């Protein structure tokens, strides 16, 4: 089944990185950092074995919206780009189809502090607005995940939501959540 990402000429290169669609062969390299407590503390799913992780990674609902970040040919992180429909009233619902995306990311902690996540997410946003012609991108995180929301702010996203104890963490605690967004016209005006 074709996805919006099929229209992009992969790999996409930045000054230091290459972004490309994930394949089943990326299970092992992404497992190396996604299994780490400092990473899986914040991500949606924290499988305990590589086999459990492989099942989730290869799922047809996940793999087509997963990209990997490579530096010098080594996988150092991954991105999620989930294109979706905007909410629209019935009379204009067709105009709201496939016009926005939710973004997500995970980076190997050994690669933190070098600007790789910022570089990759900036390029992901460019892909969304230039290559895919989307009108809006969003991203969410736990409010305690400061590295993630600071990244959102670095790439020009605006905080739209601060929800009080609305997100249930696997620890059993209800945590606050943050939502960020960026519109294509806002992004273009910042060029």
Secondary structure, 3 states (H helix, E strand, C coil): CCCHHHHCCCCEECCCCEEEECCHHHHHHHHHHHCCHHHHCCCCCCCCCHHHHHHHHCCCCCHHHEEEEEECCEEEEEEEEEEECCCCCHHHHHHHCCCEEEEEEEECHHHCCCCHHHHHHHHHHHHHHHHCCCCEEEEEEECCCHHHHHHHHHCCCEEEEEEEEEEECCCCCEEEEEEEEEEHHHHHHCC
